[in-house]
């Protein structure tokens, strides 16, 4: 048994080395030019009342003075966010919108396009996590998670992509999660909905390339972010699996957009880590997950509200 595990580990390490060489020496040489953002650029961001979404909005405000359009339900917090954006020299616009409500989302997008005519950068950032055992979560909560984490981004893209294609210009950013590849206990609906988002994003990227559309796409997969939703989360191996600071995640997303990168794990080492773990036998993956994450997952309480990745 040990011999096969060792052999498998050697094979995975070899694959990771080849991957890194390709990424450094091939992908690195064809990286696109930095995205040019002006004061006429329209950025649509979902979920920016707090957390990484708010920091991301402020990055655009402070560094680009562009038009920042935000969809969120936290009307009590968005007034201050818009004020901070305007103080930074940019223009902020808030639309109160429950993205899980398709009719409300339809009206909001129509109103947005009527006012701004175009969206240059679309960032689907909003997400929720129930953080309950599957036996404890209701089916309504599962549907809500899928509506917010998967169906809402798909719906927004469906409504805005035709405008981007007509102009032959645009950038679509979807914030998924490492959990889409490496599931954890008390996150069944979250992991499944984020996996759906990643699968949709990757298929859409291929379609746009096949049709030779000048539409850039970026998939963001962060590890656990220090948000209220993950209240109580700790890691046993903090040096290897640290909880990510919201500002750091926002900076990474912002830089990925400017560099027009197609896929970004935060931290990037999780790309190889996920590849390594997925190559192991299921029993080994489960043992590691339960041993290092099982007791931690039991402590998760969260706020069962909107999560800004």
N, C-alpha and C positions, 0 to 999 in steps of 0.2 A: 504493500500500500504506500509506504513512504517513498519507495523508488519511483512509483508512478507520479506521485505528487511532486517530487523533485524534478522529474523529467518534464512534467507539465509546466512547472515554474520556469525552467530553463527556456522552454519554447516561448513562453509568454514574454520573458525578458528579451529574447532575441527579436520578437515582433515589435516590442516597444522601442528597441534601439533602432530598428529599420524605420519605424514610424517617425522617430525624432529626426533621423537623418533626412528623410524625405521632407519633413516639415521645415527644417532649417535650410537645406541646400536647394530645394526645388520650390516649395510653396513660398518661402521667403523671398525668392528672386522675382516672383510674379505678383507680389502684393501691389494692390492698386494705389493710386495717388490719394492723398488725404482729401476727405470730403470738404468742399468749400461751403461754409455756412455764412450767409449774409443777413442783413436786417430785414430782408424780404423772404427769408426761409420760414416756412410754417412747420412747426413741430407739434404733432399730436401725441400726447402722453396720457395713458390711463393709470390712475392710482398714484397721485403725487401729493396727497395731503400730509403724508409723513413718510418716514423711512427712506430707503434708497431712492424711491420715486421723487421725493421732494428734493433730495440732494442732486439728483440728475437734472431736474428742472432748473435748479440754481446754477449748475454748471453751464447750461445753455445760456442762461440769463447773464451771467457774469462774463463769459468768454465770447459770446457771439451776438448779444443784443437782438436776438431773433424774436419771432412771434411764437409764444408758447401756449398751446391750447391744451387744457387739462379736463379730462372726464373723471369725476369722483362723486361719491355720495356724501362725503364729510363736509357739508356746507359750513359747519362750525369751525373747521380748521382752514378751509381754503381761502378765506378772506385774508388771513395773515400771509399765506403763501403767495398770493397774487400781489400783495403789498411789497413783499420782499423782492419779488421778481421785478416789479416796476422801479424799486429803489436801486436795483442793480443796473438799470438802464434798458431793460427789455420790456416787451409788452406781453402781459399775461391775460389769458381769457379762461374763465371757469364755466364749465357746463355741468350742472348737477345732473348726474345720470347713473342709474342702476344698470350696469352693463348686462346683468342677467335678465333684464326685462327687454325682450326683443323689440316690442313696439316703442318703448321709450328710447331704445338705442337707435332705432330707425329714424325717429323724429330728430334726435340730437345730431346724428351724422348729416342728415339733410340740411339742418339749420347751419351746421358748421361749413359744409361745402357751399351753401348759398352765400355765406359771409366771406369765406376765404378763397373760394374757387378751386384751391388746390391744397394738397398735403404733401410736403416734401419728405418728411420723416415721420413714420408711424411707429410708435413704441408701445406694444402691448405689455404692460408691466403689472397690472393689477392681478391679484390672486388671493385665494382664501384657503385655509387649512382647518379642518375640524378637529384634528388631533384626538381622535377617539378610536377605541377598538372597533373593528367592523361590526361586532355584535351589539355595540352600543350606539352606533351612528344610525340615524334614521335614513330612509330612502330619500326623503325630501332634502336632507342635508347632502346626500351624495349627488342628487340632481343639481343642487345649488352649486356645489364645487365644480361640476362639469360645465355648468352654464357660465360661471365666471372664468374658470381657468382655461377652458377649451373653446366652447361655443362662442363666447363673446369675442375673443380675438379673431376667430374664423369669420364671424359676422361682420366685424369692422373691416377686415381685409376685403371681404366680398364686396362691400359697398365703396371702398376707396380705391381698390386696385384698378378698376376700369379708368378712373381719372388719371392715375399714374401711367397706365399703358397708353392712354390717349396722348399724354405729354411725352411719353417714352422716357420718363425720369421719375425716380422715387427710391425710397429706402424703407424696407419693412424690418422691424426688430421685434422678435418675440422672446420674452423672458420665460424660459422654462426652468429646469432645476436638475441638479445631479440626481435627485430622487427619481427622475424619469428613467434612469439607468440602474440605480442602486436603491431598491425600495427599502422601507423601514417600517417597523410596527407602528400602529396608531396613525398611519398615513395612507391607508389603502386608497381612498378616493383622491387624495392629493397626488400620489404617485401615478395612478392610472390616468388622471386628467392631464398631468404634465407630460406623460409619455405620449398621449394622444396629440398634444400640442407639438411636441418634437417631431413626431411622425408626419404630421400635416406640414409643418414648416419645411422639412427636408424634401418632401414630395413636391411642394410648391416651388422650391428653389430649382429643382430639376426641370419642372415645366417651364419656368421663366427662361432658363438657359436654353432649353430645347427650342423655344419660340424666339430666341435671340432678342429678348426684351431687355432694355437697359434699366432694369429694376434690381437694386441690390437687396440682399437679405442678410440678416445677422441673427443667429440663434445664441442666446445667452443661457448658460447653465451654471448658476452659482451653487455652492455648497450652502449650509445653513447660515442664514443671515440673522444678525442680532436685532430681531424685531419683536414687538409685543406678542405676536402670534406664537413665537417659539419660546415663550416664557417658561423658565425652568429647565431649558436645555443646557446640558453640560456634556463634555466629551472626556473620556478617560485618558485619551492620548492627545492632550491639548496641543502639543508641539506638532503633531502630524495632522490633526483635524481641528484646527481652531475655529471658533465661531467668528464669522466674518463681520467686520464693521460696515455699517450702512454706507458711510461716506466712501470707503474703499471700493465697495461694490459699484457705487454710482460712478466713480472715476473710471473703473474698468469698463463699464458699459459705454460711457461717453467716449473713451479712447477707441474702443472697438468700432463705434459708429464712424468716427473721424477717419480711422484707418480702413474702413469698409471691409472688416474681417467677417468671414462667413460663419464661423463658429468659435465661441469663446467659453471655456470653462473657467470658473473662478473658485479657487486658483486653478491655473492651467494644468497643474500636476494631476488634477482629478481626471483629466482625459485619459492619461496613461493608467491611473489608479483604477478607474472603472474598467478599462480594457483588461487589466491584470485580474481583477476580482471576478469578472464575468467569465474568464477562461478557466477558472477553478471549478472543481466538481461542486454541484449544488449543496451537498452536505457540508462541505468546507465553508462555502459562502454563508450558509445558514448558521453554522457554529460561530463564525467570526461576527456576524451581525447580532446574534443573540448575546454572545459573550461581551461584546464591546458596546452594543447599542440597546440591548433588551432592557436592562435595568434603567438606563437613561430615558428610554422612551416612556417607561411607566411614570416618570416624573413630569412629563410634558403636560402642561395645562393650557397655555395659550390664552387668547381672548376670544377665540371662535369668531373672529371678525375679519375685516379686510386686511390682507397681507400685502405689503409693498416690498417686493423681493429686494 
